[in-house]
Amino acid sequence: MGLHTVRLHGGTAPAHAQVLAALREHARSRGASVLLRSRSPELDDLVDALGPPPSTAALLRSIKAQFDPAGRLAPGRFQPWF
């Protein structure tokens, strides 16, 4: 495990979306996730930047609720997970 960076060059947004879908499936099967940091607007229309929620989403929601009960800090930052 660990943190990895993948950079896609060339090709089209639909081709990149296919690569990311396969990468996410591979990562998810191993308990990991794939987040998109920098991407083209065309890819944003095809792929969710956060992807499916991690298995720890409920725990993260609970921690955020304890530290930010009014929901004022970074509202919407992790949509649709929170």
Residue pairs with C-beta under 8 A, 6 or more apart in sequence:
1 30
1 32
6 23
8 16
8 19
13 40
13 42
13 43
13 45
13 46
14 46
16 43
16 47
17 43
17 46
17 47
20 34
20 36
20 43
20 47
21 47
23 34
24 33
24 34
24 51
24 52
27 33
27 34
28 52
31 55
33 51
33 52
33 54
34 51
35 49
35 50
35 51
36 43
36 47
36 49
36 50
36 51
39 47
39 49
48 80
50 78
50 80
50 81
53 80
53 81
54 60
57 81
57 82
60 78
60 81
60 82
61 81
61 82
64 73
64 82
67 73
